[in-house]
């Protein structure tokens, strides 16, 4: 089955929940599965679980995951008084007073404003409760993204199959033209020999040998057969219920190899031009396959 590696998924907690999670994922093509997770530090221990959730459903692609949490629980924040640090600030102020002729204006508000004297901390959250709420949202966002990747993959499949049919039509033209090559060569060879020998008797065995050599060098029957086979492979590969991107990439390489071989054997400008068209279409397919999982 063709799945694009481009997609987006989003899931959020139900409105009115005390904790509102927002999970967003976006993916682009990549040779392997590359996950980049951004989330609050308090949930860093969930990273391995999140990776497992995603890797169960996706095999390739560079995926950025963004997790945001708005917690409306009352009393989840507490203040902490750093007594040791406050004493240090206070004693330092007294030392300044002794050293310099300044008025003593040390106040409670002054000491409280010094860094880290009073801090606001989050209460330790129950991680198990958080994960129970977060896990279904991770799965929902992945499912939404997978669905988008499948829709995009279907579009890629349809376009690639159209291009494969274009290649088949061109291969049929080459196949028909190649059958006439030897006969055309024989006619041209005999005409050329007559011009050079002033209508002297021609050794038919010599002509037959030359024609046989030409036929062997220019024969593309095997390459044409393999081209048809590879094109049929592309069509059948789309029906596989597994990631197909790498397999398709290999088939495209083989298609290109056979086209190059035909071009190297070609003695006909029309066939050469058709091969150029085939190679251009193969390249377009190759670019599309780079985005298939």
C-alpha positions, 0 to 999 in steps of 0.5 A: 500500500502506498503511503506518503511520508508527508502528513499532519495530525492533531489531537486535543483533550476534551473542552472543560478538562482540568488538564488540556493536552494538545498533541501535534505531529507533522512528517516529511520524507526521510530514509528512516524513522526520525522522531523529534519530540518537544514536550514539557520537561515534566513529561520527559520520562514519556519519550520512549513510550511516545516513540513506541506508540508512533513506531507501531504505525509508521516505519519511515519519515522525519516526524516532529511531535509537539506536546503542550499541557495547560494544567488548570488544577488549583494548588498545583503551584507552591512557593518555596522560601530559601532561608539560607540564601535570604540570610546570605543576602541580609548579611551581605547588606549589613557588610555593605552598611558597615563599609559604606556611609549609607542609610540602613534601609533594608526591608522585607520587600528588598530581600524578597526581590532578590533572585531565588529567595522566593521561588514558585514550584510545580507540585510533583504530578502523578505521571501515571495519571498524566500518561493515561490522559496523554496516550490516547491523544498520541494515538489519535494524532498518529491515526489522523496523520496516517490517514492523511499519509494514506490519502496522499499515497493514493494520489501518488499511486494514481499518478505513478500508474499513469506514468507507467502506462505512458512508459508502456506505450513508448516501449510498444513503439520501440518494440515495433520499431526494433523488429524493422531495424534488421530489415532496414539495415539489410536494405541500406547495406545492400544499397551501399555495397552496390554503390561501392562495387559498381554492381559487381556480384556480392557474396551473400554469405558476407552480407548475411554475416554483417546482418547477423552481427548487426542483429546481435548488437542491436537486439533489445528483446530481452531489455523490452521484456524486462521493462514490461516486467518491472512496470508490472512489478510496480503495479503489483507492489502497490497492493502489498500491505507493507511499506513499499518505498524502498522496493519501488526505488529498486524497481525504478533503478532497474527500469532506468538500467534497461532504458540505458541499455536500449539507448546504448544499442540504438542505431535509430534516432527515433528509438533514441528519442523515445528512450529519452522520453522514457528516462524523463518519465522514470525520473519523475516517478523516482522523485515521487517514490522518494515520498512513499513510505 
